[in-house]
């Protein structure tokens, strides 16, 4: 009696999936498809890196220093004979973790504070926005460098430092979205039946801001990956020997003439990830806004 | 090049025009074989509902189609040349100099960062080959002719420094400035207020008569056609289904669609209040137009042959042709649709017991403080609602009319508690609910119809979940939709269906008063009738009181027991609908009734129309005396100094005028 698993509820859920215009569109959108073609293999390789026949990312082999890319070392080896592919994949893990965490933190704080500022207006709005404006006055990389030099290096401080620079942007974005939604007729319709402010925000406002926020979120993730690489390159991010795309590039830059692959390979991977995240955000935007389609 | 100029007296000849929109997924056949011609000095109106292809047709005539529109076949002959075969450079010689264009929205068709002079003078220089100074004189002359005060000075103004009416006058001056023989106007007055619309229509009438230019104008307003057009073409599904002189088409329509359309609007004479006719079904999908007559599925007179072959336009008399197999359209049907005899019932005085007042407003005011120019100066205040006293009895329908900016929508917001009044009090026995103007923006696009109708019940904590579901199903049936619609999203519904959902939501909490703010103005003519019938039925069945806010005076007259006329935040006249309409007491009411064209050329021809001049004064600077003094034809010094109050004019009527009519 194995067939009784399929409950009608589950079946109807599956039937409903194609109704989401975004899902259907992502599958048919060229940019989004290209992004997924690049991202999915990178994600798979990263997730299953430990099962690949590679030496560990920290394992040195002094007999095989600075070897050119080959079958056994597809990305070559570095000055201590470590496998660059293994290190790059470990670095991608860090990068993706940073990108995803920063985007999540920025989205959560942005939605909460931006909605409060935009919805209530007046004093609350002025208080939140004046703090936001102060943060927006600093270049995001400088802000991150300053914070890391105070708090110290490492994964968590890097994530927090980058997120701190992004949160004000998301608050500002969410606030402007809320302001444009606040005067919609359906908000008035709900107010005529004395709906609570919580109801208005959670039912009518936030669900209608999610789409543009997701677009901004995927760009923020790409940006966070680049900032993390920059910080690590400057020696302010993830500390060696733990690999990060930034510090691998930094390691290799001294040997660019003798061993170009040490810096170039992780560089290409960063480019691929950042580019595909941008494509993905374009795809999401086009999926959600029919006017963006040509 | 020497073009042979055929010796004809036609300005424009269109032969079998086909315009398609080649979208990614399908070909939308917007215009499907249109032929007609225009003589000099003729004003031809093209009417049709949205999606009938009337705008695509008009834009094809000057090849201004938006991407991905394309003229597929046909000829458009202007001045002996076929527009469809000209190059872009040759076209620019035709546009402006031979064909002038007036668009719907004067704000978006004038460049906001260029002075009027910069937009007007270069085309005159180019098309008439004149030096700048003379071109400027011509431009000033035209601005003067279209009624722009101080034209020589105003020509250097920016569009945003002018009102909507003024901008449309500038558009008209621009269209006429190079002496075109043909003017194409796409909904030229739709974006304007009724009194301004009347002024613009009068202006266009006089100017085309003076210059002898022919005019093709697109509209959905049958009243405007009756007032303005010599001839009318009715478009349906990309084809002209009836064409003829306006008087003849209105008096003896031959095509079933025209016949139906004319019966969906309230009777212009206003005597009988029969139920309005509803046209069943929907217009065909133009991606896949049906074989045969495209109206057959909605037509009571449809026969077998209508599904096989397409009727062509055939003559039905002098200057009158229709595309129907039957000589008299619906009148030849075996069972012509009869108006349902359930007449709309007006509430009798006897039914209305004074004790049953359901709504009272006392000295209601809403002022919006503006920004002060200097910190020490007194900020200017917009007095949107400026002392309104009204009362409504149970089961009564109150119509509120007035131009935009008269405070009628603010009044509605005060009644619903969306805004707090500055001073004054509102008493409502029970609760008030609202039907919104634009049924699309009044629904959260992320919610299903079920959730939308259920929302008021959840918010007020009414009943358990199954009880609420039961109530929602009852409501959707009450507004004439099937239960299957409940799972859909607002964008999957047509305009009329959405407005029904809007009504269902308003009824969810069993309100005692329903405020309907322009509930039909975003809808097509044939759908309007459905919504008006629905509101009338609900009034009868449920005994709900309605406040019906509109600038469509005919509809207000049809549906209302009483009318309140508002001007600059005040009620200037109040009384039984029929009385107010037939014998207005306040000069403004009179002007408003005159401004609104009736959809009957015979009546229009007999009316003595007094069009008021000027525009609504800014609500920032309300005059000290009578608010209407600046536009009134009976104005005296007393009116400018002493403010008239709303007093009893006759037994049932109040008016705020020192010298009532």
Contacts between the chains, C-beta under 8 A, distances in Angstrom:
chain1	res1	chain2	res2	distance
A	184	B	441	6.0
A	184	B	442	8.0
A	185	B	436	4.8
A	185	B	437	7.8
A	185	B	438	6.5
A	185	B	441	4.7
A	185	B	442	3.8
A	186	B	441	7.1
A	186	B	442	5.4
A	186	B	443	5.5
A	186	B	444	4.7
A	188	B	413	7.8
A	188	B	416	7.8
A	188	B	418	5.6
A	188	B	434	7.5
A	188	B	436	7.4
A	188	B	442	7.6
A	189	B	434	6.8
A	189	B	436	6.6
A	189	B	442	5.4
A	189	B	443	7.9
A	189	B	505	6.9
A	190	B	455	6.4
A	190	B	459	7.0
A	191	B	417	7.7
A	191	B	418	5.8
A	192	B	416	4.6
A	192	B	417	6.9
A	192	B	418	6.6
A	192	B	432	7.5
A	192	B	433	6.2
A	192	B	434	5.4
A	193	B	433	7.6
A	193	B	455	7.2
A	193	B	456	4.1
A	193	B	459	5.0
A	193	B	460	6.1
A	193	B	509	6.4
A	194	B	417	7.8
A	194	B	459	6.7
A	194	B	460	7.1
A	195	B	455	7.5
A	195	B	459	4.4
A	196	B	459	7.6
A	199	B	459	6.3
A	203	B	444	7.3
A	203	B	447	7.8
A	203	B	455	7.8
A	204	B	444	5.3
A	207	B	444	7.6
A	207	B	446	4.7
A	208	B	444	7.0
A	208	B	445	7.1
A	208	B	446	6.1
